[in-house]
Amino acid sequence: MSLPSQFTGVTVHTKANIYFDGKVVSHTVLLPDGAKKTLGLIYPGSYHFGTGAPERMEIVAGACRATLDGATVAQDYPAGTFFDVPGKCGFTIEVQAGLCEYICSFL
């Protein structure tokens, strides 16, 4: 899978989405076709997120470990990989060291 390195012709919300006392920060990007994505950074730690709509988390740089709600095994995701989260579900994402950079697409 090849992750995009840029998005052209987009609208970016300048106000950041800040979670967990600034340990997870993203900005919303609206594509010309109406698709919504967030681009963000995750600092070391473990964080739980709930989903309304299905999401795809693409790891741009760094690495993380994720566990979907109801799963018993965590999976590792290095840069260049992704995982999908069903709607009305949730997941725990863990970063061991450094920064994890991601693109979240709302499917």
Long-range contacts (C-beta under 8 A, 24 or more apart in sequence): 1-58, 1-80, 1-81, 1-82, 3-58, 3-60, 3-80, 3-103, 4-103, 7-31, 7-37, 19-47, 19-49, 20-45, 20-47, 23-47, 26-104, 35-105, 35-106, 36-105, 36-106, 37-103, 37-104, 37-105, 37-106, 38-103, 38-104, 39-101, 39-102, 39-103, 39-104, 40-101, 40-102, 40-104, 41-99, 41-100, 41-101, 41-102, 42-93, 42-95, 42-99, 42-100, 42-101, 42-102, 43-95, 43-99, 44-95, 44-96, 44-97, 44-98, 45-94, 45-95, 46-92, 46-93, 46-94, 47-92, 47-93, 47-94, 48-90, 48-91, 48-92, 48-93, 49-90, 49-91, 49-92, 49-93, 50-89, 50-90, 51-85, 51-86, 51-87, 51-88, 51-89, 51-90, 51-91, 52-87, 52-88, 53-87, 53-106, 53-107, 54-84, 54-85, 54-86, 54-87, 54-106, 54-107, 55-84, 55-85, 55-87, 55-104, 55-105, 55-106, 55-107, 56-82, 56-83, 56-84, 56-85, 56-104, 56-105, 56-107, 57-82, 57-83, 57-84, 57-85, 57-93, 57-102, 57-103, 57-104, 58-82, 58-102, 58-103, 58-104, 58-105, 59-100, 59-101, 59-102, 60-101, 60-102, 60-103, 61-99, 61-100, 61-101, 62-95, 62-98, 62-99, 62-100, 62-101, 63-95, 63-96, 63-98, 63-100, 64-93, 64-94, 64-95, 64-100, 64-102, 65-93, 65-94, 65-95, 65-96, 66-91, 66-92, 66-93, 66-94, 67-91, 67-92, 67-94
